[in-house]
Amino acid sequence: MIISEFAKFLQQYNDELMTHETTPLELLHKWLFQVINKNPKNNVEKIVHREILYCQNDNGDYLIVGKSDSGRKLVTSLINFANSYKNYNHAKWLEMVEQKYRK
């Protein structure tokens, strides 16, 4: 449920991901920042608020930590998904480049 919401968010940035203007991990940070800095309206937002601690300093450095065991598993799952999405997009990009040079 939460990963599918994050996946929908990633799909909005597919062009930027394919051109390597951003990464899924950067977008994870952006998505969590947006979700945590507003009042939760649905179950996904409520769970993220309850399970994840997001801290950012004045330099723009940030820390994402699970507040409990289930929160840590959620953070790990989101990071793993972001890395998988990065690998998937990289494979698609390589395929496009190879097709371009075959012509």
C-alpha positions as CSV (number, residue, x, y, z in Angstrom):
1,M,0.0,0.0,0.0
2,I,2.7,2.5,1.0
3,I,5.2,1.3,-1.6
4,S,2.5,1.5,-4.3
5,E,1.9,5.2,-3.3
6,F,5.6,5.8,-3.6
7,A,5.7,4.0,-6.9
8,K,2.9,6.3,-8.3
9,F,5.0,9.3,-7.1
10,L,8.1,7.9,-8.9
11,Q,6.1,7.4,-12.1
12,Q,5.4,11.2,-12.2
13,Y,9.2,11.7,-12.5
14,N,9.9,9.0,-15.1
15,D,11.4,11.3,-17.7
16,E,13.8,12.9,-15.1
17,L,14.7,9.4,-13.9
18,M,15.4,8.2,-17.4
19,T,17.7,11.1,-18.2
20,H,19.4,10.7,-14.8
21,E,18.4,14.2,-13.7
22,T,17.3,12.7,-10.4
23,T,17.4,9.4,-8.6
24,P,14.7,7.3,-6.9
25,L,16.5,7.9,-3.5
26,E,16.3,11.7,-4.0
27,L,12.6,11.3,-4.8
28,L,12.1,9.1,-1.7
29,H,13.4,12.0,0.3
30,K,11.1,14.5,-1.6
31,W,8.1,12.2,-1.2
32,L,8.6,11.6,2.5
33,F,9.2,15.4,3.1
34,Q,5.9,16.1,1.4
35,V,3.9,13.5,3.3
36,I,5.4,14.3,6.7
37,N,5.0,18.0,6.4
38,K,1.3,18.0,5.9
39,N,-1.6,16.8,8.0
40,P,-2.3,13.1,7.2
41,K,-5.5,12.6,5.2
42,N,-5.4,8.9,4.3
43,N,-4.1,5.7,5.8
44,V,-0.8,5.8,4.0
45,E,0.0,9.3,5.3
46,K,-1.1,8.3,8.8
47,I,1.2,5.2,8.8
48,V,4.1,7.3,7.5
49,H,3.6,9.9,10.2
50,R,3.4,7.2,12.9
51,E,6.2,5.0,11.7
52,I,8.9,7.3,10.2
53,L,10.9,10.1,11.7
54,Y,12.2,12.5,9.1
55,C,14.8,15.2,10.2
56,Q,16.5,17.8,8.1
57,N,19.1,20.4,9.1
58,D,19.8,23.9,7.7
59,N,22.3,22.5,5.3
60,G,19.7,20.3,3.6
61,D,21.1,17.1,5.0
62,Y,18.3,14.7,6.1
63,L,17.9,11.6,8.2
64,I,15.1,9.0,7.8
65,V,14.6,6.6,10.7
66,G,11.9,4.1,11.6
67,K,10.4,4.9,15.0
68,S,9.7,1.2,15.7
69,D,10.6,-2.2,14.3
70,S,7.9,-2.0,11.8
71,G,9.0,1.6,10.9
72,R,12.5,0.4,10.3
73,K,11.2,-2.4,8.1
74,L,9.2,0.2,6.2
75,V,12.2,2.5,5.7
76,T,14.3,-0.5,4.5
77,S,11.5,-1.6,2.1
78,L,11.2,1.9,0.7
79,I,15.0,2.2,0.2
80,N,15.1,-1.3,-1.4
81,F,12.2,-0.4,-3.7
82,A,13.9,2.9,-4.7
83,N,17.1,1.0,-5.5
84,S,15.2,-1.6,-7.5
85,Y,13.4,1.1,-9.4
86,K,16.8,2.7,-10.2
87,N,18.2,-0.6,-11.5
88,Y,15.1,-1.2,-13.6
89,N,15.3,2.3,-15.1
90,H,19.0,1.9,-15.8
91,A,18.3,-1.4,-17.6
92,K,15.6,0.3,-19.7
93,W,18.0,3.2,-20.5
94,L,20.7,0.8,-21.6
95,E,18.3,-1.0,-23.8
96,M,17.3,2.3,-25.4
97,V,20.9,3.3,-26.0
98,E,21.7,-0.1,-27.5
99,Q,18.8,0.1,-29.9
100,K,19.9,3.6,-30.9
101,Y,23.4,2.4,-31.8
102,R,22.1,-0.7,-33.6
103,K,20.4,1.4,-36.2
